[in-house]
């Protein structure tokens, strides 16, 4: 399996993987909208024998804190073709993404998802609890990538997420 940044001609394959993983096009439309708006910070694909079998998107979000606007990242969505789920593809995509984001100087990543799944990557609801967010609750989790990452504030996701609310 090869994990690499998406290429300009990967759009249709990414849409197909995301739609297959979720059984609908809402998440694929989200990725397209984030890309179109310039809010997709990192988009990685997993390929096996040249076939794109997985995708993860990381988008920009903003944290308001003490009159400042600080950058953060949203992980959403992570998608794997159903026939390959539970085989480590998603784990590899998320891990590669976190490494690239940390290397790029990003400080904090938020995810809205199943705590049992995302805790294995270091995400926790406790880390997200001090942040005000429209998605606040047990499924909103955060992972600090840097010691100086924000620990409190108001989180605002990219505008494309508004279509999912």
BAPAVEX-665579 format. One record per residue (C-alpha): x, y, z. Coordinates in nm, 4 decimals. Each point is the difference from the previous one (the first is absolute). Example, Ala and Ser with C-alpha at 12.3 -4.5 7.8 and 13.67 -1.06 7.14 Angstrom:
// residues 2
       east      north         up
     1.2300    -0.4500     0.7800
     0.1370     0.3440    -0.0660
This chain:
// residues 165
       east      north         up
     0.0000     0.0000     0.0000
     0.1235     0.3457    -0.0898
    -0.1195     0.3133     0.1790
     0.0457     0.3214    -0.1922
    -0.1485     0.3469    -0.0388
    -0.2936     0.0128    -0.2357
     0.0863     0.0838    -0.3604
    -0.2052     0.2349    -0.2195
    -0.1558    -0.2915    -0.1897
    -0.1005    -0.1961     0.3149
    -0.3305     0.1826     0.0556
    -0.2332    -0.2581    -0.1564
     0.1711    -0.2928     0.1753
    -0.0116     0.1818     0.3342
    -0.3726     0.0727    -0.0463
    -0.0630    -0.3671    -0.0771
     0.1911    -0.1213     0.3082
    -0.1675     0.2497     0.2338
    -0.3490    -0.0731    -0.1363
     0.0577    -0.3757     0.0273
     0.1288     0.0305     0.3567
    -0.2967     0.2077     0.1183
    -0.2712    -0.1334    -0.2323
    -0.0854     0.3540    -0.1120
     0.1577     0.3053    -0.1639
    -0.0281     0.2571     0.2837
     0.3559    -0.0614     0.1231
     0.1371    -0.0067    -0.3563
    -0.1746     0.3324    -0.0645
     0.1614     0.1337     0.3199
     0.3491    -0.0899    -0.1249
    -0.0738     0.1648    -0.3368
    -0.1288     0.3158     0.1712
     0.2996     0.0191     0.2362
     0.2353    -0.0380    -0.2966
    -0.1879     0.2624    -0.2050
     0.0017     0.2470     0.2925
     0.3728    -0.0469     0.0640
    -0.0642    -0.1419     0.3478
     0.1353    -0.3499    -0.0670
     0.3419     0.0204     0.1677
     0.1023    -0.3608    -0.0606
    -0.1615    -0.2685    -0.2135
     0.1618    -0.3435    -0.0051
    -0.0903    -0.3119    -0.1944
     0.0895    -0.3623     0.0589
     0.0678    -0.1978    -0.3166
     0.0488    -0.3724    -0.0515
     0.1266    -0.1083    -0.3400
    -0.0876     0.3441    -0.1354
    -0.3613    -0.0114     0.1233
    -0.1072     0.2680     0.2476
    -0.1546    -0.1926     0.2887
    -0.0020     0.2611     0.2764
    -0.0011     0.3731     0.0648
     0.0340     0.2390     0.2917
    -0.0619     0.3729    -0.0046
     0.1264     0.2581     0.2480
    -0.1461     0.3491    -0.0211
     0.0675     0.3357     0.1618
    -0.2048     0.1091     0.2962
     0.0435     0.3054     0.2196
     0.0171     0.0422     0.3755
    -0.0971     0.3323     0.1554
     0.1945     0.0531     0.3215
     0.0546     0.3232     0.1930
    -0.0687     0.2151    -0.3047
     0.2316    -0.2051    -0.2213
    -0.0859    -0.2245    -0.2937
     0.2141    -0.3132     0.0203
     0.0188    -0.2768    -0.2617
    -0.1025    -0.3577     0.0630
    -0.0820    -0.3047    -0.2073
    -0.3109    -0.2139    -0.0471
     0.0374    -0.3649    -0.0969
    -0.2969    -0.0887    -0.2163
    -0.0740    -0.2258    -0.1566
     0.2109    -0.3147    -0.0085
    -0.1263    -0.2505    -0.2558
     0.0961    -0.3515    -0.1045
    -0.1638    -0.2229    -0.2574
    -0.2341    -0.2336     0.1916
     0.1809    -0.3146    -0.1174
     0.3228     0.1247     0.1620
    -0.1348     0.1470     0.3222
     0.1498    -0.1337     0.3239
     0.3285    -0.0755    -0.1769
     0.2063     0.2981     0.1189
    -0.0561     0.2318    -0.2965
    -0.1789     0.2664     0.2063
     0.2578    -0.0286     0.2778
     0.2834     0.0469    -0.2501
    -0.1686     0.3029    -0.1584
    -0.0662     0.1701     0.3343
     0.3494    -0.0734     0.1290
     0.1648     0.1347    -0.3160
    -0.2208     0.3080     0.0181
     0.0869     0.0707     0.3617
     0.3716    -0.0333    -0.0737
    -0.0211     0.2418    -0.2945
    -0.2087     0.2485     0.1974
     0.2360    -0.0082     0.2979
     0.3000     0.0473    -0.2313
    -0.1792     0.2956    -0.1609
    -0.0390     0.1646     0.3419
    -0.3696    -0.0594     0.0608
    -0.0888    -0.0053     0.3690
    -0.3406    -0.1624     0.0460
    -0.2387    -0.2274    -0.1894
    -0.3710    -0.0455     0.0696
    -0.2185    -0.2876    -0.1128
    -0.3691    -0.0736     0.0307
    -0.0376    -0.3763     0.0167
    -0.0143    -0.3227     0.1954
     0.2120     0.0366     0.3156
     0.0798    -0.3739     0.0037
     0.1627     0.0351    -0.3430
     0.1749     0.3354     0.0311
     0.1395    -0.0512     0.3520
     0.2546    -0.2419    -0.1469
     0.1564     0.2996    -0.1778
     0.0185     0.2087     0.3184
    -0.3216     0.1987    -0.0456
    -0.2086     0.0669     0.3097
    -0.3262     0.1690     0.0851
     0.1691     0.1455     0.3098
     0.2472     0.1912    -0.2199
    -0.2903     0.1433    -0.2033
    -0.2280     0.0788     0.2966
     0.1470     0.3465     0.0769
    -0.0757     0.1131    -0.3568
    -0.3381     0.1466    -0.0890
    -0.1198    -0.1494    -0.3256
    -0.3265    -0.0621    -0.1827
     0.0960    -0.3701     0.0047
     0.0688    -0.0061     0.3761
    -0.0704    -0.3342     0.1636
     0.1494    -0.3414     0.0612
     0.0837    -0.0513    -0.3678
     0.2067     0.3185    -0.0327
     0.3590    -0.0907     0.0804
     0.3353     0.1722    -0.0276
     0.3642    -0.0973    -0.0316
     0.2772     0.2428     0.0870
     0.2942    -0.0321    -0.2390
     0.2076     0.2727     0.1658
     0.0611     0.1054     0.3596
    -0.0979     0.3586    -0.0816
    -0.3321    -0.0936    -0.1647
    -0.3096     0.1834     0.1239
    -0.1741    -0.1604     0.2978
    -0.3175     0.2073     0.0001
    -0.1978     0.2186    -0.2390
    -0.2869     0.0027    -0.2455
     0.0401    -0.2325    -0.2978
    -0.1401     0.0941    -0.3399
     0.0076    -0.2601    -0.2744
     0.0416     0.0901    -0.3684
    -0.3204     0.1300    -0.1645
    -0.0432    -0.3222    -0.2032
    -0.0905    -0.1844     0.3215
    -0.3126     0.2171     0.0278
    -0.1580    -0.2088    -0.2750
     0.0103    -0.3011     0.2342
    -0.1719     0.1701     0.2945
